[in-house]
């Protein structure tokens, strides 16, 4: 168990502040697609993809650093067959209208790449100690490969964003729709980005894993692009906070990645992020996964070594986010787990 927390000092650029916060990097080895919710009760609730792709775990702690030693509680396991029986991927935990919800992707043992999105519900105050109810598949406008759903509320409306394939092309786009319940969308889904730039099309044509943060009169959406090896990286879309979010023209894509592999810190393939804050809400924090080596033997999807990490998200003078580079591992951290 890790007993030493690193002292993270981020030197600000472009007029940003100089926050000082403590947590280890990695926060957790072998946990990909991390998602953190800082709840009103003062606890951080954490979930992520486990390497076995067979279950959903939750952890909670009062600080991000304490998540490293927090007990993992298995709240749901895959079925033996049929829906939700293979490739349990990218869970997210959200608190909506007094209840907890977990969104996750899953295939079928009979057709493992028939990935769809599913929802669990819990009506207790502590989601680690109470049963979860399956709400079933979250249906989109058509049936196809679907994953990485996230939800957010903006100007009185709740939205769902997710990645999905379309029949006429290879790869995945990111779609947006309004929600009428926490387990269903309403109206037409709209594609707000597709992999149309060279750095989004390395290995695979990928736009996936949307995450949102609302600051400085803008709504920012990060997303992950390219194959899940060292080419994996974060892109960014920006919309005015008063724009029609269901109009694709409202979203402006940054021409280059905002976070990518950085050999100088030995971090490769950073992606599938979420946003949280310090306990006082004054400092924004980027949570994501990456590997600490470049070359992967075999299929990257079968490699367990994506680790959960975090660093302070800075802000430029013009109100745009400054992601910096993925920071290096702690020198005093525990050894990598054996495979």
Backbone bond lengths (Angstrom), bond angles and torsions (degrees), N, CA, C in turn:
res aa  C-N    CA-C-N  psi(-1)  N-CA   C-N-CA  omega(-1)  CA-C   N-CA-C  phi
1 X - - - 1.465 - - 1.509 109.49 -
2 X 1.301 114.51 142.81 1.455 118.28 -177.28 1.512 110.32 -77.94
3 X 1.310 115.89 132.88 1.462 120.45 -179.74 1.509 112.70 -117.54
4 X 1.322 117.02 -8.54 1.459 119.68 -176.14 1.519 109.51 -114.71
5 X 1.304 116.90 126.63 1.455 121.58 174.90 1.511 109.06 -97.48
6 X 1.316 113.58 138.63 1.463 116.31 176.38 1.511 109.95 -76.35
7 X 1.326 114.87 154.72 1.468 120.58 173.79 1.515 107.08 -98.69
8 X 1.336 115.01 110.47 1.456 120.55 -174.40 1.514 109.00 -95.37
9 X 1.309 116.01 114.76 1.451 120.85 177.74 1.510 107.97 -118.74
10 X 1.307 117.06 111.59 1.455 122.61 179.34 1.524 107.97 -99.92
11 X 1.322 117.09 120.62 1.452 120.49 176.57 1.515 108.94 -84.65
12 X 1.302 117.79 120.67 1.456 122.24 -173.62 1.516 111.68 -72.28
13 X 1.315 114.47 152.21 1.455 122.08 173.45 1.502 108.50 -128.59
14 X 1.313 115.05 164.20 1.463 122.00 175.23 1.517 111.94 53.07
15 X 1.311 118.19 37.46 1.455 121.54 172.70 1.505 114.80 85.36
16 X 1.348 119.27 5.17 1.451 120.35 -179.25 1.526 110.33 -76.79
17 X 1.360 115.47 168.37 1.459 121.10 -177.39 1.525 110.58 -78.42
18 X 1.334 116.64 -179.45 1.453 121.66 -179.69 1.526 110.16 -123.62
19 X 1.348 117.50 72.81 1.457 119.59 -177.79 1.523 111.57 -73.37
20 X 1.339 116.10 150.13 1.457 122.24 176.49 1.530 107.75 -124.85
21 X 1.319 116.00 118.36 1.452 121.19 -179.42 1.520 108.94 -136.88
22 X 1.339 116.20 159.56 1.453 121.24 -176.84 1.521 111.45 -119.98
23 X 1.337 115.86 128.88 1.462 123.38 166.41 1.519 107.63 -167.97
24 X 1.318 117.98 161.63 1.464 119.82 176.85 1.522 110.62 -82.54
25 X 1.305 116.62 152.37 1.459 121.10 168.25 1.518 108.47 -127.96
26 X 1.340 118.43 119.75 1.459 124.98 0.51 1.532 112.75 -70.02
27 X 1.311 115.12 154.56 1.460 119.83 170.45 1.525 109.50 -71.16
28 X 1.327 115.73 -42.79 1.463 121.32 177.00 1.518 109.64 -142.47
29 X 1.324 116.84 128.16 1.459 121.18 172.66 1.523 109.19 -72.96
30 X 1.319 114.81 151.22 1.470 122.80 171.95 1.523 113.04 53.37
31 X 1.308 115.56 42.55 1.461 121.40 171.33 1.526 107.88 -134.17
32 X 1.329 115.06 109.13 1.467 122.18 -177.99 1.522 110.48 -98.11
33 X 1.326 115.36 167.02 1.472 122.54 174.90 1.531 111.81 52.90
34 X 1.321 118.55 51.36 1.464 120.15 -172.70 1.520 112.55 -70.56
35 X 1.327 114.40 146.79 1.463 120.18 172.90 1.519 109.93 -138.36
36 X 1.334 116.35 130.29 1.458 123.75 -177.04 1.520 109.27 -124.76
37 X 1.310 116.57 133.00 1.457 122.72 171.83 1.526 108.71 -119.43
38 X 1.326 117.75 120.95 1.459 122.09 171.71 1.521 107.02 -90.30
39 X 1.331 115.92 107.61 1.457 121.27 -172.76 1.524 110.60 -87.17
40 X 1.320 115.86 166.07 1.468 121.46 -179.93 1.520 112.19 -66.46
41 X 1.339 118.46 -14.95 1.459 120.68 176.96 1.524 112.71 -81.53
42 X 1.358 117.44 0.24 1.446 121.72 177.19 1.515 115.07 89.31
43 X 1.340 117.84 3.08 1.458 121.68 179.47 1.525 110.36 -101.47
44 X 1.341 115.05 143.46 1.462 121.33 167.53 1.529 107.96 -87.75
45 X 1.335 116.51 126.52 1.461 121.93 175.57 1.523 107.95 -107.26
46 X 1.338 115.66 130.54 1.456 121.22 -170.36 1.524 111.14 -127.95
47 X 1.331 115.90 138.45 1.451 121.87 169.90 1.514 108.79 -144.85
48 X 1.331 116.79 162.76 1.458 121.40 -177.69 1.527 108.63 -167.09
49 X 1.316 115.94 169.47 1.458 120.97 174.05 1.526 109.69 -72.19
50 X 1.325 116.65 131.31 1.462 120.94 174.31 1.531 108.69 -92.98
51 X 1.340 118.59 151.49 1.467 120.14 -173.95 1.527 114.50 -61.27
52 X 1.331 117.18 -26.00 1.463 120.43 -178.43 1.535 112.55 -80.50
53 X 1.338 116.86 -11.99 1.473 121.66 179.14 1.531 112.07 56.65
54 X 1.336 117.47 34.36 1.462 118.60 -171.61 1.524 114.52 -124.82
55 X 1.335 119.26 -1.08 1.459 120.32 -173.44 1.525 109.82 -160.04
56 X 1.334 114.25 171.25 1.464 121.01 174.22 1.524 107.96 -122.21
57 X 1.324 115.02 125.44 1.457 122.52 178.70 1.523 110.14 -109.92
58 X 1.325 115.66 150.29 1.456 121.91 170.53 1.521 109.25 -125.84
59 X 1.325 115.86 145.27 1.450 123.69 170.01 1.527 107.53 -129.83
60 X 1.334 116.06 158.48 1.451 119.36 171.42 1.513 109.20 -144.04
61 X 1.348 115.31 150.04 1.462 120.90 179.83 1.518 108.23 -160.29
62 X 1.324 115.62 161.80 1.458 120.68 179.61 1.527 112.79 -80.07
63 X 1.349 116.69 -19.62 1.459 120.94 176.52 1.519 108.64 -136.14
64 X 1.329 116.69 161.76 1.457 120.18 175.60 1.525 110.87 -61.88
65 X 1.335 116.83 -39.28 1.449 120.23 -179.87 1.517 113.10 -61.07
66 X 1.326 116.35 -37.31 1.459 120.03 -178.33 1.520 112.98 -71.93
67 X 1.333 118.05 -13.94 1.459 119.96 175.55 1.528 111.34 -62.22
68 X 1.339 117.66 -26.97 1.454 121.04 -179.01 1.521 112.22 -59.72
69 X 1.328 117.08 -33.39 1.461 121.46 -177.40 1.527 112.53 -109.54
70 X 1.315 117.82 3.80 1.459 120.54 -178.33 1.528 110.52 -71.86
71 X 1.307 115.67 143.58 1.458 120.70 178.86 1.525 110.41 -67.96
72 X 1.319 116.38 136.72 1.463 121.86 176.62 1.527 109.01 -90.34
73 X 1.324 116.35 124.93 1.465 122.02 178.78 1.525 108.30 -108.15
74 X 1.327 116.22 121.71 1.464 120.79 176.34 1.528 107.90 -77.97
75 X 1.329 116.92 117.29 1.463 120.94 -178.02 1.521 112.80 -104.42
76 X 1.339 117.32 -10.93 1.472 120.38 179.64 1.519 108.85 -162.79
77 X 1.340 116.80 143.02 1.463 122.25 175.51 1.525 110.34 -123.87
78 X 1.308 114.84 154.13 1.463 120.64 -178.25 1.517 111.05 -63.03
79 X 1.337 116.14 156.13 1.452 121.75 173.89 1.530 109.71 -76.07
80 X 1.323 116.02 164.20 1.461 120.28 177.78 1.525 111.98 -75.11
81 X 1.320 116.49 -31.06 1.457 121.19 179.95 1.520 108.96 -157.49
82 X 1.328 115.89 172.69 1.456 120.50 -179.24 1.520 111.87 74.33
83 X 1.333 117.12 -163.07 1.463 120.38 179.61 1.524 112.03 -56.56
84 X 1.309 115.85 146.03 1.465 123.04 176.86 1.527 112.37 63.54
85 X 1.344 117.28 39.62 1.460 120.21 -177.95 1.523 113.59 -121.23
86 X 1.339 118.07 5.94 1.464 120.23 178.91 1.531 109.07 -158.24
87 X 1.336 115.88 156.25 1.471 121.70 175.53 1.527 112.32 49.07
88 X 1.304 115.96 63.30 1.467 121.01 177.09 1.530 106.81 -80.60
89 X 1.320 115.59 107.98 1.463 121.69 -167.63 1.534 112.13 -123.35
90 X 1.315 114.30 147.05 1.467 125.45 161.47 1.525 114.81 47.96
91 X 1.332 118.40 57.69 1.466 118.65 175.37 1.531 111.81 -69.50
92 X 1.304 115.56 146.96 1.469 122.64 171.65 1.517 108.40 -129.36
93 X 1.334 117.17 142.00 1.456 121.56 178.24 1.528 109.75 -113.58
94 X 1.341 115.71 129.18 1.462 122.44 -178.13 1.524 109.23 -134.21
95 X 1.324 116.30 148.57 1.462 122.55 175.20 1.522 107.45 -108.48
96 X 1.333 116.71 116.42 1.469 122.33 -173.25 1.521 109.26 -132.77
97 X 1.315 116.49 121.17 1.468 122.33 173.92 1.533 111.94 51.21
98 X 1.330 116.17 44.41 1.450 120.80 173.40 1.512 116.35 85.28
99 X 1.348 117.49 3.58 1.460 120.70 178.63 1.525 109.97 -132.17
100 X 1.338 115.10 158.11 1.452 121.88 176.14 1.523 110.16 -93.89
101 X 1.336 114.95 142.93 1.464 120.49 176.83 1.527 109.39 -134.69
102 X 1.322 115.42 139.68 1.456 121.88 171.33 1.524 108.45 -116.21
103 X 1.317 115.63 126.20 1.462 123.11 174.87 1.527 107.56 -104.04
104 X 1.329 117.46 132.68 1.461 119.74 -179.94 1.520 109.86 -152.93
105 X 1.319 115.10 159.34 1.459 121.44 177.79 1.522 109.22 -103.32
106 X 1.348 115.90 150.36 1.461 120.39 -179.99 1.521 110.15 -158.57
107 X 1.333 114.75 149.91 1.454 121.42 172.78 1.516 110.89 -104.28
108 X 1.331 115.52 -164.85 1.466 122.73 177.22 1.520 108.86 -121.10
109 X 1.319 116.80 142.95 1.459 119.80 178.73 1.522 111.20 -57.73
110 X 1.332 117.34 -30.14 1.458 121.97 -179.62 1.524 112.63 -81.02
111 X 1.335 117.47 -16.82 1.469 122.68 -179.75 1.525 106.63 -156.12
112 X 1.333 115.50 84.80 1.468 119.72 -164.89 1.523 113.56 -68.09
113 X 1.336 118.14 -19.21 1.460 120.14 -179.95 1.529 112.92 -97.48
114 X 1.313 116.57 5.49 1.464 120.08 172.42 1.529 108.43 -80.07
115 X 1.317 115.65 65.95 1.468 122.01 -174.96 1.527 109.37 -77.58
116 X 1.330 115.34 130.45 1.462 122.04 176.39 1.530 108.33 -134.89
117 X 1.328 115.54 171.84 1.457 121.37 -177.52 1.522 110.10 -103.41
118 X 1.346 116.09 138.30 1.457 121.81 -177.23 1.528 110.18 -132.76
119 X 1.342 115.37 164.05 1.462 121.33 -174.70 1.522 109.99 -133.93
120 X 1.339 116.18 136.74 1.453 124.01 170.33 1.525 108.79 -114.08
121 X 1.346 116.38 152.29 1.468 121.69 -179.38 1.519 110.21 -132.07
122 X 1.337 115.31 142.12 1.468 122.43 176.32 1.519 108.09 -139.17
123 X 1.346 116.62 128.52 1.469 119.47 -175.87 1.521 113.01 -103.52
124 X 1.355 117.39 13.58 1.467 121.04 -179.65 1.520 110.55 -93.70
125 X 1.326 116.14 164.12 1.458 119.76 179.99 1.522 111.65 -72.32
126 X 1.325 117.38 -33.87 1.462 121.92 179.32 1.521 109.23 -109.66
127 X 1.325 117.99 107.64 1.470 119.77 -175.11 1.522 113.69 -71.54
128 X 1.343 118.26 -11.51 1.459 120.26 178.03 1.533 112.39 -82.63
129 X 1.322 116.93 -18.59 1.456 119.84 -171.14 1.517 113.74 -112.99
130 X 1.299 118.94 6.08 1.454 121.38 -174.56 1.519 110.91 -130.27
131 X 1.329 117.92 156.82 1.466 120.73 -177.96 1.525 112.38 -69.68
132 X 1.318 114.05 151.33 1.457 122.33 176.72 1.529 109.49 -109.26
133 X 1.306 116.66 138.38 1.460 123.85 -178.36 1.523 108.94 -105.66
134 X 1.318 116.76 132.18 1.463 120.96 176.74 1.529 110.29 -76.14
135 X 1.319 116.07 120.53 1.468 121.40 176.86 1.527 111.76 -92.42
136 X 1.327 116.81 -4.66 1.457 120.46 175.13 1.513 112.97 93.23
137 X 1.319 114.91 -167.83 1.461 121.54 -177.67 1.518 111.21 -74.21
138 X 1.322 114.71 137.93 1.457 120.99 173.32 1.529 106.72 -86.88
139 X 1.324 117.15 105.56 1.463 123.06 -170.93 1.526 111.18 -79.70
140 X 1.317 115.16 133.06 1.457 122.03 174.23 1.533 108.96 -99.29
141 X 1.349 117.39 -176.01 1.462 120.34 -178.47 1.522 112.52 -68.44
142 X 1.343 117.50 -22.12 1.456 121.23 174.98 1.529 108.64 -148.50
143 X 1.313 116.04 164.23 1.458 122.58 -179.14 1.526 109.80 -91.84
144 X 1.331 116.21 121.54 1.459 122.17 172.66 1.523 107.97 -168.58
145 X 1.318 117.00 176.97 1.463 123.95 178.36 1.532 109.58 -51.00
146 X 1.349 116.93 121.53 1.464 122.11 -171.03 1.525 109.26 -143.18
147 X 1.330 116.77 132.72 1.467 119.22 -178.99 1.532 110.67 -159.82
148 X 1.335 114.90 173.82 1.469 123.72 169.61 1.522 113.74 62.77
149 X 1.319 116.93 44.39 1.464 119.42 178.33 1.519 111.15 -75.39
150 X 1.334 115.69 141.44 1.456 122.94 172.47 1.513 108.01 -138.54
151 X 1.309 116.94 158.98 1.458 120.53 -178.46 1.521 109.92 -133.87
152 X 1.330 115.80 149.36 1.461 121.31 176.74 1.534 108.59 -152.50
153 X 1.316 114.92 158.19 1.464 121.53 177.83 1.516 108.76 -112.13
154 X 1.343 116.79 134.53 1.456 121.18 -177.77 1.527 109.39 -148.26
155 X 1.333 115.98 124.26 1.464 123.22 178.54 1.526 112.32 50.96
156 X 1.334 114.74 45.42 1.458 120.75 173.95 1.512 115.55 83.30
157 X 1.334 118.58 1.33 1.461 121.39 179.89 1.524 109.69 -121.51
158 X 1.323 115.92 143.75 1.455 120.43 174.65 1.519 109.41 -100.62
159 X 1.331 114.69 136.04 1.455 122.06 -177.63 1.520 110.09 -121.38
160 X 1.332 114.84 153.85 1.458 122.66 168.79 1.523 107.66 -118.25
161 X 1.329 116.07 135.59 1.459 122.08 172.53 1.522 107.61 -123.61
162 X 1.344 116.85 145.33 1.457 120.32 -177.00 1.529 109.56 -163.29
163 X 1.333 115.60 169.52 1.458 122.32 175.85 1.525 108.96 -103.87
164 X 1.347 115.00 140.12 1.464 118.92 -179.31 1.521 109.81 -154.94
165 X 1.330 115.92 146.25 1.458 120.47 175.18 1.523 109.81 -81.78
166 X 1.315 114.81 155.65 1.465 121.20 176.44 1.523 107.73 -120.41
167 X 1.335 117.73 149.25 1.466 120.09 -172.58 1.514 114.77 -61.37
168 X 1.327 118.21 -30.60 1.460 120.40 -169.27 1.527 114.37 -88.41
169 X 1.353 118.60 -0.38 1.458 118.48 -178.02 1.520 110.88 -154.27
170 X 1.329 115.55 162.21 1.450 121.10 176.59 1.530 109.74 -82.26
171 X 1.322 115.15 150.75 1.451 119.12 175.34 1.515 112.90 97.68
172 X 1.341 114.96 -172.79 1.459 121.34 -176.86 1.521 111.22 -127.19
173 X 1.314 115.24 141.50 1.464 123.49 170.51 1.529 108.75 -104.03
174 X 1.318 116.04 166.43 1.464 120.56 171.90 1.515 108.25 -104.53
175 X 1.330 114.21 129.01 1.463 121.78 -177.72 1.522 110.26 -112.35
176 X 1.324 114.65 158.50 1.460 122.64 179.39 1.528 108.10 -136.57
177 X 1.338 116.13 140.14 1.464 121.50 176.08 1.511 108.89 -152.91
178 X 1.317 116.22 158.88 1.461 120.33 172.09 1.521 109.73 -78.11
179 X 1.329 115.51 156.31 1.459 121.87 177.56 1.526 109.91 -112.89
180 X 1.332 115.39 142.99 1.466 119.34 173.44 1.524 111.72 -106.17
181 X 1.337 117.24 -20.29 1.462 123.14 168.84 1.522 106.95 -140.79
182 X 1.321 118.48 167.51 1.472 118.69 178.01 1.524 113.90 -66.40
183 X 1.319 119.10 -7.21 1.466 121.81 179.97 1.538 112.44 -123.33
184 X 1.346 118.02 18.50 1.460 119.29 179.27 1.521 110.83 -155.51
185 X 1.336 115.08 148.14 1.457 120.72 174.16 1.518 108.91 -100.55
186 X 1.323 115.74 165.44 1.455 121.52 177.30 1.520 108.88 -133.96
187 X 1.301 116.64 144.38 1.460 120.65 178.94 1.513 112.31 80.30
188 X 1.325 114.88 -163.40 1.457 121.51 -175.88 1.535 111.31 -88.23
189 X 1.313 115.04 140.02 1.466 119.88 172.87 1.524 108.72 -84.53
190 X 1.339 115.57 142.24 1.459 122.16 -174.53 1.525 108.90 -122.28
191 X 1.319 117.36 131.40 1.465 121.44 175.63 1.519 108.84 -79.83
192 X 1.337 117.04 120.98 1.467 119.92 179.78 1.528 112.37 -103.96
193 X 1.328 117.91 -11.76 1.460 120.44 171.90 1.518 109.58 -158.99
194 X 1.321 115.69 147.90 1.452 122.04 172.31 1.529 107.68 -136.70
195 X 1.332 118.19 160.71 1.472 120.58 -177.06 1.537 111.35 -76.16
196 X 1.317 115.61 89.71 1.461 120.54 -176.80 1.531 113.31 -116.24
197 X 1.347 117.71 3.23 1.455 121.71 176.60 1.531 109.18 -109.52
198 X 1.326 118.20 151.36 1.478 120.08 -174.94 1.522 114.11 -55.26
199 X 1.337 118.59 -39.41 1.461 120.43 -176.92 1.532 112.94 -74.81
200 X 1.340 117.47 -6.63 1.462 121.92 175.50 1.533 112.38 -95.31
201 X 1.336 116.08 -0.10 1.462 120.59 -169.82 1.534 112.75 -127.92
202 X 1.323 117.66 24.68 1.466 121.21 -179.65 1.528 109.14 -88.55
203 X 1.306 116.86 118.39 1.460 120.83 -177.52 1.511 112.47 84.67
204 X 1.320 115.89 -56.60 1.470 122.37 175.57 1.527 108.11 -141.64
205 X 1.317 116.29 156.01 1.465 121.55 175.33 1.530 107.46 -87.22
206 X 1.329 116.35 102.76 1.467 119.95 -167.92 1.518 111.74 -133.73
207 X 1.317 116.02 127.15 1.460 125.18 155.14 1.519 105.47 -126.74
208 X 1.332 117.83 121.63 1.462 121.17 -176.35 1.527 109.51 -154.88
209 X 1.322 115.86 177.59 1.473 123.54 171.60 1.526 113.47 56.05
210 X 1.337 118.92 57.14 1.461 119.77 177.54 1.526 112.06 -68.14
211 X 1.337 115.27 148.62 1.466 122.79 173.93 1.519 107.73 -147.37
212 X 1.321 117.47 144.69 1.461 121.49 -170.85 1.521 111.31 -123.68
213 X 1.339 114.33 145.75 1.460 121.26 171.27 1.520 107.85 -144.48
214 X 1.332 116.59 135.04 1.467 123.63 -176.39 1.521 108.57 -109.87
215 X 1.336 115.96 112.47 1.453 121.00 -179.98 1.532 109.65 -149.77
216 X 1.330 115.67 149.05 1.467 122.76 167.25 1.527 113.15 55.85
217 X 1.340 115.85 39.02 1.458 120.40 177.53 1.513 114.55 76.70
218 X 1.327 117.45 9.37 1.459 121.58 -178.18 1.531 110.14 -129.84
219 X 1.325 114.71 154.57 1.454 121.26 169.45 1.521 106.79 -110.41
220 X 1.324 115.74 121.26 1.461 121.49 -178.65 1.525 108.83 -107.45
221 X 1.332 115.89 134.24 1.455 121.27 175.23 1.521 109.76 -121.11
222 X 1.323 117.16 115.69 1.453 120.82 170.18 1.520 108.57 -85.06
223 X 1.325 115.67 156.74 1.462 121.38 175.35 1.518 107.53 -153.44
224 X 1.323 115.99 162.37 1.455 121.45 -179.56 1.518 109.86 -105.84
225 X 1.354 115.54 148.37 1.454 120.62 -173.62 1.517 110.98 -138.45
226 X 1.333 115.75 155.24 1.462 126.55 177.74 1.530 111.92 70.29
227 X 1.343 115.19 -177.52 1.464 120.82 -176.51 1.527 110.61 -65.35
228 X 1.334 116.14 160.67 1.464 120.66 -173.57 1.527 112.86 -85.73
229 X 1.318 116.87 31.19 1.461 122.27 173.35 1.525 108.75 -101.53
230 X 1.317 118.29 -147.86 1.467 120.72 -178.97 1.520 112.87 -67.91
231 X 1.331 117.95 -12.53 1.467 121.11 178.68 1.526 112.73 -82.09
232 X 1.310 117.33 -13.13 1.466 121.34 -179.76 1.525 108.77 -60.96
233 X 1.328 117.01 140.00 1.470 120.58 -175.34 1.518 109.09 -159.85
234 X 1.331 115.43 170.77 1.465 121.90 178.78 1.515 110.85 -103.13
235 X 1.325 115.93 131.89 1.455 122.99 168.46 1.517 110.07 -106.61
236 X 1.335 116.15 174.83 1.462 120.79 -175.49 1.523 111.01 -142.67
237 X 1.337 115.82 133.33 1.457 123.73 169.36 1.524 108.30 -114.32
238 X 1.329 116.57 147.75 1.464 122.04 -179.15 1.513 110.08 -133.14
239 X 1.340 115.90 134.70 1.456 121.72 175.93 1.519 109.26 -133.87
240 X 1.321 117.18 147.83 1.460 120.98 172.26 1.522 109.13 -64.56
241 X 1.333 117.40 142.57 1.458 120.39 -175.32 1.524 113.34 -62.99
242 X 1.336 118.24 -21.65 1.464 121.75 179.36 1.524 113.30 -100.48
243 X 1.320 117.21 6.23 1.464 120.42 -178.29 1.526 110.83 -75.46
244 X 1.319 114.84 162.84 1.465 121.25 171.52 1.523 107.68 -76.61
245 X 1.319 117.14 105.34 1.452 120.67 -173.95 1.527 112.68 -67.37
246 X 1.318 117.01 -20.03 1.460 120.66 179.39 1.526 112.48 -88.02
247 X 1.315 116.98 4.71 1.463 121.51 172.98 1.529 107.73 -99.04
248 X 1.328 118.55 113.89 1.469 119.62 -178.23 1.522 113.33 -55.77
249 X 1.326 117.68 -26.53 1.460 120.82 -179.87 1.531 112.46 -69.85
250 X 1.329 116.95 -14.11 1.468 120.50 178.11 1.521 112.12 -73.29
251 X 1.338 117.45 -16.89 1.456 122.05 -173.10 1.522 110.48 -104.93
252 X 1.326 116.10 125.20 1.461 122.51 179.22 1.528 108.66 -106.52
253 X 1.332 115.80 125.37 1.464 120.84 -177.75 1.529 110.32 -91.08
254 X 1.329 116.25 131.79 1.460 120.31 172.95 1.532 109.05 -68.95
255 X 1.335 118.16 139.28 1.466 120.60 -171.45 1.522 114.74 -74.85
256 X 1.313 117.88 -16.95 1.468 121.61 -178.83 1.526 109.46 -131.07
257 X 1.335 118.39 160.92 1.468 119.91 177.49 1.523 111.39 -61.13
258 X 1.327 115.70 148.88 1.469 120.26 177.35 1.521 111.94 -98.07
259 X 1.332 118.20 -14.39 1.458 122.90 173.01 1.525 107.19 -151.33
260 X 1.333 116.38 126.36 1.458 119.95 -176.37 1.525 109.66 -146.49
261 X 1.329 116.59 177.46 1.465 121.64 -179.82 1.522 110.70 -54.32
262 X 1.345 114.75 142.47 1.458 120.39 -176.37 1.523 108.59 -137.58
263 X 1.335 118.21 92.83 1.469 120.03 -176.25 1.522 113.64 -56.42
264 X 1.333 118.45 -31.13 1.460 120.69 -177.59 1.525 112.61 -62.09
265 X 1.338 117.39 -29.12 1.462 120.54 176.53 1.535 111.93 -106.74
266 X 1.328 115.96 7.45 1.477 122.34 178.68 1.522 112.02 56.50
267 X 1.330 115.82 44.88 1.457 121.08 176.58 1.529 108.50 -123.98
268 X 1.348 115.20 130.49 1.453 120.11 -172.55 1.533 110.68 -134.76
269 X 1.312 113.98 139.67 1.458 120.44 177.33 1.508 115.16 68.12
270 X 1.339 119.79 42.07 1.467 119.34 179.23 1.528 110.64 -67.00
271 X 1.314 115.60 136.76 1.463 118.23 -179.68 1.504 112.44 -179.60
272 X 1.320 114.00 -170.93 1.467 125.77 -177.79 1.524 111.08 41.32
273 X 1.303 114.42 72.03 1.458 121.43 -173.40 1.520 112.58 -100.09
274 X 1.305 114.98 171.64 1.455 123.81 163.69 1.518 107.18 -140.96
275 X 1.317 116.67 172.99 1.465 122.17 178.07 1.517 109.42 -119.50
276 X 1.327 115.93 143.09 1.450 121.47 169.88 1.519 107.25 -143.63
277 X 1.326 116.67 -170.52 1.466 120.69 179.54 1.520 109.31 -135.33
278 X 1.331 115.17 168.58 1.454 120.82 168.49 1.529 108.63 -62.52
279 X 1.338 117.92 161.22 1.471 119.17 -178.44 1.521 114.19 -54.72
280 X 1.338 117.60 -31.48 1.465 119.15 179.95 1.525 112.45 -84.49
281 X 1.317 117.29 -2.44 1.452 121.19 178.04 1.514 115.14 79.03
282 X 1.331 118.28 3.22 1.462 121.26 -173.41 1.524 114.59 -90.08
283 X 1.320 117.74 -15.35 1.457 121.07 -176.61 1.519 109.82 -126.47
284 X 1.323 117.09 125.53 1.459 121.64 177.66 1.517 109.85 -81.59
285 X 1.328 115.45 142.65 1.461 122.24 -176.10 1.523 109.45 -130.53
286 X 1.315 115.03 133.08 1.456 123.10 175.63 1.525 108.91 -96.21
287 X 1.325 116.72 124.21 1.464 122.78 176.41 1.521 107.08 -113.88
288 X 1.338 117.92 133.66 1.464 121.14 -175.02 1.520 108.80 -158.26
289 X 1.327 116.76 179.51 1.460 119.60 172.77 1.520 109.96 -121.61
290 X 1.336 115.34 156.15 1.461 121.89 170.83 1.524 108.55 -161.19
291 X 1.335 116.58 170.95 1.466 123.02 173.68 1.523 108.76 -106.13
292 X 1.337 116.17 158.01 1.463 119.30 178.26 1.530 111.84 -104.34
293 X 1.315 117.67 21.54 1.467 122.65 170.42 1.528 108.37 -147.84
294 X 1.317 115.56 156.84 1.466 120.30 -169.73 1.522 114.09 -89.37
295 X 1.326 117.58 -47.03 1.455 121.71 -171.57 1.523 110.78 -90.80
296 X 1.321 115.85 127.12 1.461 122.32 -178.50 1.517 108.89 -108.87
297 X 1.327 117.03 133.54 1.448 121.06 174.52 1.524 109.27 -87.42
298 X 1.336 116.17 124.00 1.450 119.87 179.19 1.516 112.75 84.84
299 X 1.309 115.89 -160.47 1.465 123.35 -176.79 1.527 109.64 -75.26
300 X 1.342 117.90 125.14 1.476 119.09 178.62 1.520 113.73 -56.23
301 X 1.339 117.72 -28.66 1.456 120.03 -179.93 1.530 112.16 -69.29
302 X 1.320 116.91 -20.94 1.460 120.19 178.03 1.525 112.72 -97.84
303 X 1.310 116.68 6.50 1.459 121.51 179.76 1.528 109.03 -93.81
304 X 1.346 118.08 126.47 1.462 119.76 -173.11 1.525 115.32 -86.80
305 X 1.327 118.54 -0.73 1.451 120.25 -162.36 1.535 116.41 -90.58
306 X 1.306 117.37 16.76 1.457 117.91 169.18 1.531 108.35 -74.30
307 X 1.320 116.24 128.95 1.463 120.99 -173.46 1.525 110.03 -118.45
308 X 1.328 115.46 146.50 1.463 121.14 177.97 1.523 110.37 -77.81
309 X 1.328 116.15 131.82 1.455 122.94 -176.27 1.532 109.22 -136.36
310 X 1.327 116.06 166.44 1.460 120.18 177.11 1.519 109.98 -150.23
311 X 1.318 116.38 148.57 1.464 122.12 172.97 1.521 109.02 -154.30
312 X 1.319 114.57 156.22 1.460 120.46 -179.20 1.524 109.90 -64.60
313 X 1.318 116.01 134.54 1.460 122.18 174.50 1.528 107.91 -92.79
314 X 1.314 115.99 117.41 1.460 121.36 -179.65 1.521 110.88 -91.27
315 X 1.331 115.85 167.05 1.461 121.19 -179.00 1.520 109.66 -130.18
316 X 1.324 115.83 131.80 1.451 121.88 178.46 1.527 110.87 -76.82
317 X 1.326 115.88 166.82 1.459 120.52 -179.47 1.522 112.92 -61.58
318 X 1.336 117.25 -26.29 1.467 120.07 -179.60 1.523 112.60 -86.78
319 X 1.344 117.35 6.80 1.454 120.95 176.33 1.512 114.89 87.45
320 X 1.330 118.61 5.05 1.457 121.62 179.03 1.522 110.68 -93.65
321 X 1.326 118.00 153.37 1.461 120.14 -178.80 1.521 111.89 -73.64
322 X 1.334 114.92 144.98 1.462 122.92 177.18 1.526 107.01 -116.94
323 X 1.337 116.30 104.23 1.457 121.14 -173.38 1.524 112.77 -82.13
324 X 1.333 117.86 -21.11 1.450 120.36 -177.75 1.517 111.28 67.03
325 X 1.338 116.78 -143.03 1.460 122.74 177.90 1.517 108.10 -125.22
326 X 1.338 118.18 155.73 1.469 119.55 176.12 1.524 111.06 -63.93
327 X 1.321 116.27 124.97 1.461 120.77 -173.87 1.524 110.40 -74.13
328 X 1.328 115.71 158.81 1.463 121.75 -177.41 1.523 111.55 -73.96
329 X 1.332 115.57 163.18 1.461 121.16 172.71 1.525 110.70 -64.15
330 X 1.337 115.92 155.07 1.454 120.99 172.39 1.522 109.49 -66.92
331 X 1.296 116.89 139.81 1.471 120.06 174.83 1.516 111.90 -73.08
332 X 1.316 117.84 -25.69 1.462 121.10 -175.38 1.521 112.54 -101.87
333 X 1.316 116.62 13.20 1.455 119.29 -178.97 1.517 112.15 -75.17
334 X 1.311 115.94 169.37 1.460 120.92 178.37 1.514 109.78 -72.18
335 X 1.316 117.35 162.93 1.463 122.22 -178.95 1.511 110.66 -69.59
336 X 1.332 114.26 156.56 1.464 120.08 176.68 1.530 109.54 -61.87
337 X 1.340 117.88 141.60 1.466 119.48 176.63 1.526 111.28 -62.41
338 X 1.296 116.18 147.73 1.452 120.47 174.66 1.527 109.52 -74.63
339 X 1.324 115.64 143.76 1.460 119.37 179.57 1.524 110.71 -77.62
